[in-house]
Amino acid sequence: MANKLTYSITSGLSGTAVQKRSGHHDVGVNTSDAFARAYQLQCAGKFHRAAQAYLELIRNEPKNASALNNFGNCLRSIGQFEKSIRCFDQALAIDPGKCSSRLNRGLALLALDRYREAWPDYETRLETISYRSELLQQQDRKWKGQSLGANSVLYLYSSQGLGDELQCLRFVPIAAARVAKVILELQKPTAALVSGLPKNVTVIQRGEKVPSFDQWAELFSLPGIFDIGVDTLPMPVRPIYTPDLRVKSFIESEGSLIPNQLKIGLVWSGNPDNSLNSVRACGLAHLKPLLQIPNCKFYSLQLGKPAVEIAQQGLSDEVEDLSPFLGDFGSTATAIDTLDLVISTDTSVPHLAGTLGAETWLMLQEPADWRWGQSGDDSAWYPSLRLFRQTLMGNWAEVVERVASALLKRAS
């Protein structure tokens, strides 16, 4: 066992502590001092040091499934996906029912674009999510993709983020073709965008009473149900929405002051309460080099607390704040459709822009979230996206430098 786990942990953090990445760690199941020290390093984002600490622990305790799981997560967090999968496999050999290791293995497989292998493991995420967890006790009603009867009702719900909802809307028409009626439950911002779905789909907002149904499925279970691979991804279904004429008029009137300027939307942060935001967000200060490029007019699509960075950075004259107009995804979609280009970090906005087919430049952390793959500058999910990846963990300056160079050419 020790020989199998002697992995090379190469440096790549450049001394920068990064917050813990997505994945499921085991905590409270092992009380040894060695486990506690390794876990503390992991939670601090010091993945290389944590990996070495777990490795030493595993050499002494080769049957410690929790240490193997967390070691695998550290490796996954620094982009060593194949090695992480071997760790999760070994943890599952010791504890076959270990949900965290199955889910983490699924996430690593997804990052390697091995979608069809990943979906069964990824399905275990439902065991870690509290929303509608009571449905797990109704496995006989869990939809497996079969055609249902003439009066059948399928309940589709979303238990993940707004970006996940947008990403999976493309699968709803496939489901709707196999059943008589679909009840689709979405969060309020997304519900404003779905009037273009098939007529047998009824949309309700999260929190509304759910009508009676025959079968159920979580929205991000659909690609697994339909055996979707990277090579068979359906194209995004462009939403039909009611344009917000206020935001459209504002952008057009501002842009008309200097004709032929590129109108560019900026997003530099997601929800600060999301544990992954500190990894994905670059902050407005890093985008200052873009603001010096001629023939460009910049508009902020940023919502929430990060929007205050415009004033804090003294950039109110350089960046128009659209947040007062952006009440839901309908108004944000209007803004995106009125702009020429969107430049964003990994938030729900690139999903919305990609669903709309809008030209979007997405700045990604290293390693990137699984849905963006680990190489290349295009997206299998959204053809209109161009990806700009970190070459070193935490180094946004180099990413922005490449974006600035591309923008200078685009605006000339």
VMD Tcl script that draws the C-alpha trace (Angstrom):
set ca {
  {0.00 0.00 0.00}
  {2.75 2.47 0.87}
  {4.44 2.05 -2.49}
  {1.18 2.71 -4.34}
  {0.75 5.98 -2.49}
  {4.21 7.44 -3.03}
  {2.95 10.11 -5.40}
  {4.94 13.08 -6.57}
  {3.53 16.24 -5.01}
  {4.96 18.98 -7.20}
  {4.90 22.59 -6.09}
  {2.45 24.87 -7.85}
  {0.99 27.19 -5.23}
  {3.84 29.69 -5.22}
  {3.36 30.15 -1.50}
  {-0.23 31.31 -1.88}
  {-2.80 29.81 0.48}
  {-5.99 28.93 -1.35}
  {-9.30 28.18 0.29}
  {-10.57 24.62 0.16}
  {-12.01 23.56 -3.16}
  {-15.15 21.67 -3.95}
  {-15.27 18.13 -2.68}
  {-16.24 16.26 0.41}
  {-13.70 15.92 3.19}
  {-14.01 13.54 6.10}
  {-13.87 15.34 9.43}
  {-14.71 14.15 12.90}
  {-14.30 10.52 11.89}
  {-10.64 10.32 12.88}
  {-9.40 11.93 16.06}
  {-5.67 11.26 15.80}
  {-3.34 14.23 16.11}
  {-1.80 13.42 12.73}
  {-5.20 13.45 11.02}
  {-6.15 16.72 12.75}
  {-2.91 18.42 11.60}
  {-3.38 17.27 8.02}
  {-7.02 18.34 8.00}
  {-6.13 21.77 9.37}
  {-3.64 22.28 6.53}
  {-6.23 21.13 4.02}
  {-8.87 23.54 5.30}
  {-6.31 26.36 5.10}
  {-5.82 25.60 1.41}
  {-2.26 24.36 1.89}
  {-2.89 21.33 -0.25}
  {0.69 20.25 -0.91}
  {1.60 20.25 2.75}
  {-1.69 18.57 3.66}
  {-1.10 15.88 1.03}
  {2.32 15.11 2.47}
  {0.84 14.93 5.96}
  {-1.90 12.54 4.85}
  {0.64 10.44 2.97}
  {2.74 10.00 6.10}
  {-0.38 9.07 8.05}
  {-1.43 6.51 5.42}
  {1.98 4.87 5.49}
  {1.38 4.17 9.17}
  {-2.35 3.46 8.79}
  {-2.86 1.98 5.29}
  {-6.49 1.07 6.07}
  {-7.49 4.62 7.05}
  {-10.22 5.28 4.46}
  {-10.85 8.83 5.69}
  {-7.20 9.77 5.27}
  {-7.20 8.23 1.79}
  {-10.31 10.21 0.87}
  {-8.86 13.50 2.09}
  {-5.48 12.77 0.49}
  {-7.28 12.20 -2.78}
  {-9.10 15.49 -2.39}
  {-5.82 17.33 -1.85}
  {-4.45 15.78 -5.03}
  {-7.63 16.71 -6.89}
  {-7.35 20.28 -5.63}
  {-3.91 20.66 -7.21}
  {-4.98 19.09 -10.49}
  {-3.57 15.56 -10.03}
  {-6.85 13.92 -10.98}
  {-5.65 10.46 -12.04}
  {-3.75 10.03 -8.79}
  {-6.72 11.25 -6.79}
  {-8.94 8.62 -8.43}
  {-6.56 5.89 -7.28}
  {-6.85 7.21 -3.73}
  {-10.66 7.19 -3.87}
  {-10.59 3.67 -5.32}
  {-8.45 2.49 -2.42}
  {-10.70 4.21 0.11}
  {-13.71 2.48 -1.43}
  {-11.95 -0.87 -1.38}
  {-11.71 -0.45 2.39}
  {-15.16 1.11 2.87}
  {-17.36 0.38 -0.18}
  {-20.25 2.45 1.17}
  {-18.20 5.63 1.57}
  {-20.35 8.31 -0.08}
  {-17.71 11.05 0.11}
  {-15.15 8.97 -1.79}
  {-17.66 8.02 -4.49}
  {-18.67 11.63 -5.01}
  {-15.08 12.85 -5.04}
  {-14.15 10.16 -7.55}
  {-17.05 11.33 -9.71}
  {-15.82 14.92 -9.59}
  {-12.31 13.84 -10.58}
  {-13.66 11.78 -13.49}
  {-15.75 14.73 -14.64}
  {-12.67 16.96 -14.57}
  {-11.02 14.49 -16.96}
  {-14.05 14.64 -19.30}
  {-14.87 11.01 -18.50}
  {-18.53 11.90 -18.11}
  {-20.14 8.53 -18.68}
  {-17.94 6.91 -16.05}
  {-18.57 9.78 -13.65}
  {-22.36 10.13 -13.57}
  {-23.11 7.13 -11.29}
  {-20.64 8.44 -8.70}
  {-21.82 12.03 -9.14}
  {-25.34 10.91 -8.30}
  {-24.22 10.36 -4.69}
  {-24.20 14.15 -4.29}
  {-27.91 13.86 -3.51}
  {-26.98 12.10 -0.27}
  {-25.04 15.21 0.81}
  {-27.71 17.82 -0.05}
  {-30.49 18.54 2.42}
  {-32.93 20.09 -0.05}
  {-35.63 17.52 -0.96}
  {-33.56 14.78 0.68}
  {-36.81 13.08 1.69}
  {-37.19 11.99 -1.94}
  {-34.27 9.61 -1.47}
  {-36.66 7.45 0.54}
  {-38.79 7.09 -2.62}
  {-36.30 5.29 -4.86}
  {-39.12 3.43 -6.61}
  {-40.35 6.79 -7.93}
  {-36.93 8.00 -9.06}
  {-37.08 8.52 -12.82}
  {-34.63 6.53 -14.94}
  {-35.47 8.06 -18.30}
  {-38.22 5.70 -19.38}
  {-41.33 6.86 -21.23}
  {-44.27 7.34 -18.89}
  {-48.02 7.00 -19.44}
  {-50.48 9.44 -20.96}
  {-51.33 11.09 -17.63}
  {-47.84 10.91 -16.12}
  {-46.24 13.79 -14.24}
  {-42.48 14.11 -13.81}
  {-41.19 16.42 -11.08}
  {-37.79 17.95 -11.88}
  {-36.16 20.04 -9.19}
  {-32.83 21.78 -8.76}
  {-30.87 21.48 -5.55}
  {-27.68 23.20 -6.69}
  {-26.62 26.67 -7.83}
  {-28.01 29.06 -10.41}
  {-25.26 28.22 -12.86}
  {-26.11 24.53 -12.54}
  {-29.74 25.29 -13.36}
  {-28.80 27.23 -16.47}
  {-26.34 24.55 -17.53}
  {-28.97 21.81 -17.36}
  {-31.96 23.55 -18.96}
  {-30.86 22.01 -22.27}
  {-31.87 18.57 -20.97}
  {-35.43 19.53 -20.04}
  {-36.85 19.23 -23.59}
  {-35.41 15.70 -23.82}
  {-37.21 14.76 -20.61}
  {-40.40 16.51 -21.72}
  {-40.51 14.38 -24.86}
  {-40.77 11.21 -22.76}
  {-43.55 12.15 -20.36}
  {-46.98 13.75 -20.51}
  {-46.19 16.62 -18.15}
  {-43.17 18.08 -16.39}
  {-43.25 20.14 -13.21}
  {-39.95 22.05 -13.24}
  {-38.95 23.71 -9.98}
  {-36.27 26.42 -10.26}
  {-34.94 29.23 -8.16}
  {-36.59 32.59 -8.80}
  {-33.85 34.18 -10.97}
  {-33.81 31.28 -13.41}
  {-37.60 30.95 -13.56}
  {-37.75 34.26 -15.47}
  {-35.93 32.68 -18.42}
  {-37.82 29.54 -19.23}
  {-40.84 30.63 -21.24}
  {-39.32 28.99 -24.30}
  {-39.50 25.45 -22.93}
  {-41.93 22.84 -24.36}
  {-45.61 23.44 -23.69}
  {-45.94 20.42 -21.40}
  {-43.45 21.96 -18.95}
  {-44.91 23.92 -16.04}
  {-42.41 26.03 -14.12}
  {-42.76 26.72 -10.41}
  {-40.42 28.65 -8.14}
  {-38.66 27.06 -5.22}
  {-40.88 27.47 -2.18}
  {-44.15 27.11 -4.06}
  {-46.37 24.13 -3.37}
  {-45.39 21.16 -5.52}
  {-48.34 19.51 -7.33}
  {-48.70 15.73 -7.11}
  {-46.34 13.77 -9.35}
  {-45.56 10.21 -10.38}
  {-41.76 10.25 -10.78}
  {-38.99 12.60 -9.70}
  {-35.45 13.52 -10.72}
  {-32.95 16.19 -9.75}
  {-32.04 18.46 -12.66}
  {-28.34 17.58 -12.73}
  {-29.23 13.88 -12.77}
  {-30.52 14.27 -16.32}
  {-27.15 14.05 -18.13}
  {-26.50 10.78 -16.32}
  {-30.00 9.49 -17.06}
  {-29.47 10.27 -20.76}
  {-25.91 8.84 -20.75}
  {-24.42 12.14 -21.91}
  {-20.75 12.31 -22.85}
  {-18.66 15.31 -23.85}
  {-19.19 14.18 -27.44}
  {-23.00 14.13 -27.16}
  {-23.76 17.32 -25.23}
  {-26.86 19.04 -26.65}
  {-26.52 22.70 -27.43}
  {-27.89 25.27 -24.98}
  {-31.53 26.13 -25.50}
  {-31.66 29.90 -25.90}
  {-34.26 31.21 -23.43}
  {-37.18 33.38 -24.40}
  {-37.56 36.23 -21.93}
  {-39.22 39.62 -21.66}
  {-36.55 42.28 -22.29}
  {-36.00 44.89 -19.62}
  {-36.24 48.10 -21.61}
  {-34.75 50.19 -18.79}
  {-31.38 48.46 -18.84}
  {-31.39 48.23 -22.65}
  {-32.06 51.96 -23.03}
  {-29.43 52.87 -20.44}
  {-26.68 50.87 -22.15}
  {-27.60 52.11 -25.60}
  {-27.80 55.75 -24.50}
  {-24.44 55.57 -22.73}
  {-22.87 53.80 -25.69}
  {-24.19 56.33 -28.17}
  {-22.09 59.09 -26.58}
  {-18.99 57.70 -28.27}
  {-19.99 55.58 -31.30}
  {-18.06 52.45 -32.30}
  {-16.90 51.71 -28.77}
  {-17.07 48.12 -27.63}
  {-19.65 47.72 -24.88}
  {-18.18 45.25 -22.38}
  {-19.77 43.70 -19.30}
  {-17.53 42.82 -16.36}
  {-17.95 40.31 -13.53}
  {-15.14 39.81 -11.02}
  {-16.73 37.83 -8.21}
  {-19.46 35.39 -7.33}
  {-21.25 35.12 -4.01}
  {-18.69 35.88 -1.25}
  {-20.50 33.41 1.01}
  {-19.61 30.56 -1.36}
  {-16.52 28.73 -0.03}
  {-15.11 28.55 -3.56}
  {-15.46 32.25 -4.31}
  {-12.04 33.21 -2.98}
  {-10.52 30.80 -5.51}
  {-12.69 31.79 -8.47}
  {-12.96 35.55 -7.92}
  {-10.19 37.82 -9.16}
  {-11.52 41.09 -7.69}
  {-12.01 44.33 -9.60}
  {-8.52 45.62 -8.82}
  {-7.01 42.93 -11.05}
  {-9.11 44.15 -13.98}
  {-7.71 47.70 -13.98}
  {-5.41 47.01 -16.97}
  {-8.48 46.35 -19.10}
  {-9.92 49.74 -18.29}
  {-6.98 51.46 -19.99}
  {-7.68 49.91 -23.38}
  {-9.07 52.45 -25.87}
  {-12.37 52.15 -27.74}
  {-14.01 50.25 -24.86}
  {-16.88 51.16 -22.56}
  {-17.26 49.02 -19.44}
  {-20.43 48.05 -17.60}
  {-20.58 46.12 -14.35}
  {-22.86 43.08 -14.28}
  {-21.75 42.48 -10.71}
  {-24.35 41.94 -8.02}
  {-24.10 41.76 -4.23}
  {-21.33 42.95 -1.97}
  {-18.54 42.89 -4.60}
  {-20.32 45.67 -6.52}
  {-19.09 48.17 -3.92}
  {-15.56 47.64 -5.21}
  {-16.33 50.08 -8.04}
  {-16.53 52.98 -5.59}
  {-13.86 51.57 -3.28}
  {-11.39 51.38 -6.15}
  {-12.30 54.88 -7.36}
  {-13.51 53.52 -10.70}
  {-16.99 55.00 -10.93}
  {-15.98 57.01 -13.99}
  {-14.51 53.98 -15.76}
  {-17.17 51.37 -14.96}
  {-20.92 51.93 -15.22}
  {-22.71 50.11 -12.41}
  {-25.73 48.25 -13.77}
  {-26.66 46.59 -10.46}
  {-29.64 48.92 -9.83}
  {-31.21 47.53 -13.03}
  {-30.45 43.85 -12.50}
  {-33.39 42.45 -10.56}
  {-33.42 38.97 -12.10}
  {-31.89 36.95 -14.91}
  {-34.32 38.56 -17.35}
  {-32.75 41.99 -16.82}
  {-29.25 40.52 -16.78}
  {-30.00 38.68 -20.02}
  {-31.19 41.96 -21.54}
  {-27.93 43.61 -20.55}
  {-25.84 40.77 -21.99}
  {-27.77 40.81 -25.27}
  {-27.23 44.58 -25.52}
  {-23.48 44.38 -24.85}
  {-20.81 43.31 -27.34}
  {-18.73 41.18 -24.99}
  {-18.79 39.80 -21.44}
  {-15.58 39.22 -19.44}
  {-16.17 37.24 -16.28}
  {-14.84 34.94 -13.63}
  {-16.53 31.59 -12.91}
  {-20.01 32.59 -11.71}
  {-23.55 32.08 -12.99}
  {-23.11 34.92 -15.51}
  {-20.98 32.91 -18.00}
  {-23.65 30.20 -17.89}
  {-26.32 32.78 -18.69}
  {-24.22 34.41 -21.41}
  {-23.34 31.02 -22.88}
  {-27.00 30.00 -22.88}
  {-27.77 33.21 -24.77}
  {-24.96 32.51 -27.23}
  {-23.24 35.79 -26.31}
  {-19.51 36.28 -26.85}
  {-17.96 35.71 -23.44}
  {-14.40 35.51 -22.14}
  {-14.18 33.40 -19.00}
  {-11.21 33.72 -16.65}
  {-10.56 30.45 -14.81}
  {-8.64 29.40 -11.74}
  {-6.14 26.52 -11.79}
  {-7.33 23.83 -11.70}
  {-10.61 24.87 -13.23}
  {-13.98 23.54 -12.14}
  {-14.75 20.24 -13.87}
  {-17.28 21.62 -16.33}
  {-14.62 23.72 -18.07}
  {-12.21 20.84 -18.60}
  {-8.51 21.17 -17.86}
  {-7.09 22.41 -21.16}
  {-8.03 24.33 -24.26}
  {-9.68 27.70 -24.78}
  {-13.15 26.55 -25.81}
  {-16.09 25.07 -23.89}
  {-17.94 21.87 -24.71}
  {-20.99 23.27 -22.92}
  {-21.09 26.75 -24.46}
  {-19.65 27.37 -27.96}
  {-19.71 31.16 -27.52}
  {-17.25 31.06 -24.59}
  {-13.51 31.61 -24.84}
  {-11.54 30.36 -21.84}
  {-8.53 32.08 -20.28}
  {-6.89 29.75 -17.75}
  {-4.46 30.43 -14.96}
  {-1.10 28.84 -15.64}
  {-0.19 29.08 -11.95}
  {-2.57 28.76 -9.01}
  {-3.73 32.12 -7.74}
  {-2.00 34.17 -10.46}
  {-4.70 36.41 -11.89}
  {-2.28 39.08 -13.15}
  {-1.00 36.81 -15.91}
  {-4.55 35.86 -16.95}
  {-5.63 39.50 -17.14}
  {-2.52 40.32 -19.16}
  {-3.59 37.80 -21.82}
  {-7.18 39.06 -21.71}
  {-5.93 42.63 -22.14}
  {-3.85 41.65 -25.14}
  {-6.83 39.91 -26.75}
  {-9.10 42.86 -25.97}
  {-6.67 45.32 -27.53}
  {-6.89 43.33 -30.78}
  {-10.67 42.98 -30.48}
  {-11.17 46.73 -29.99}
  {-8.77 47.90 -32.71}
}
mol new
graphics top color blue
foreach p $ca { graphics top sphere $p radius 0.5 }
foreach p [lrange $ca 0 end-1] q [lrange $ca 1 end] { graphics top cylinder $p $q radius 0.2 }
display resetview
